[in-house]
C-alpha cells in the first residue's frame, strides 16, 4: 500500500477532464464515465476497509484510526 498509493495519487492527478469524461468501460448499471468508475471503486474500497475494521474489533485489536 505504501508503494502503490503515491503512484495512484500521481496517476489520478495527471488525468485531464476529457479523460475523466470518457465513457465507462465497465458494464455496471449507472456508471457512465471514468469519473463514475473511480467513485465506485473508492466507495467499494471504503466498504471493505469498514469490514476489516469489524474483523479487527472482533479479534480484540484496536481500531484502524483514532
C-alpha positions in Angstrom: 0.0 0.0 0.0 2.9 2.4 0.8 4.3 1.8 -2.6 1.1 1.8 -4.6 -0.7 4.8 -3.0 1.8 7.5 -4.2 1.7 6.1 -7.7 -2.1 6.1 -7.7 -2.3 9.6 -6.5 0.2 10.8 -9.2 -1.8 9.0 -11.9 -5.1 10.4 -10.7 -3.7 13.9 -10.5 -2.5 13.7 -14.1 -5.9 12.8 -15.6 -7.3 15.5 -17.8 -11.0 16.4 -17.9 -11.5 14.8 -21.3 -10.1 11.5 -19.9 -12.4 11.7 -16.8 -15.4 12.3 -19.1 -14.7 9.3 -21.4 -17.3 6.5 -21.4 -17.1 4.0 -18.6 -15.5 0.7 -19.6 -17.3 -1.5 -17.0 -20.8 -2.9 -17.6 -22.1 -1.7 -14.2 -25.5 0.0 -14.2 -25.3 3.7 -13.5 -21.7 4.1 -14.4 -21.4 6.5 -17.4 -17.9 7.9 -17.2 -14.4 7.1 -15.9 -15.2 9.6 -13.1 -18.2 7.4 -12.1 -16.0 4.3 -12.2 -13.4 6.0 -9.9 -16.1 7.0 -7.5 -17.5 3.4 -7.5 -14.0 1.9 -6.7 -13.4 4.4 -3.9 -16.8 3.6 -2.3 -16.2 -0.1 -2.8 -12.7 0.0 -1.2 -14.1 2.1 1.7 -16.8 -0.6 2.3 -14.1 -3.3 2.6 -12.0 -1.2 4.9 -15.1 -0.9 7.2 -15.5 -4.7 7.1 -11.8 -5.1 8.1 -12.4 -2.8 11.0 -15.2 -5.0 12.3 -13.0 -8.1 11.9 -10.2 -6.3 13.9 -12.6 -5.3 16.6 -13.9 -8.8 16.8 -10.4 -10.2 17.2 -9.7 -7.7 20.0 -7.4 -5.4 18.1 -7.6 -1.6 18.4 -9.4 0.5 15.8 -7.9 1.4 12.4 -7.9 5.1 13.3 -8.0 7.3 16.4 
